[in-house]
Amino acid sequence: MKDFTRSQLALRNGAEREEIWIAYQGVIYDVTNSRLWKDGKHYEHWAGQDLTEELADAPHDTKVFEKLHVIGRLIV
């Protein structure tokens, strides 16, 4: 699995580049083709960042990540 920095993840926010990525628990997921992440936004969440701490406020659990394509690993 390829490693990416927070800076590299931040560029995949739907505005800087076409790719739209999010991270959760150290894993980076591609949400580019998700209708729920149009333009890098999903309700009050923004792409290009680690959403681990924000999941507690979400109406869904971690199973949502099972449907997403894994891009790599977020390194700190």
URDAUR-V405284 format. One record per backbone hydrogen bond with DSSP energy under -1.0 kcal/mol. NH is the residue of the N-H (numbers start at 1). CO is the residue of the C=O. If there is no record, write none. Layout:
NH_CO + NH_CO
This chain:
4_73 + 9_5 + 10_6 + 11_7 + 12_9 + 14_19 + 21_12 + 22_29 + 23_49 + 24_27 + 27_24 + 28_72 + 29_22 + 30_69 + 31_20 + 34_31 + 37_34 + 40_37 + 41_38 + 42_45 + 45_42 + 47_40 + 48_21 + 51_23 + 57_54 + 58_55 + 64_61 + 65_62 + 66_63 + 68_65 + 71_28 + 72_28 + 73_2 + 74_26 + 75_4
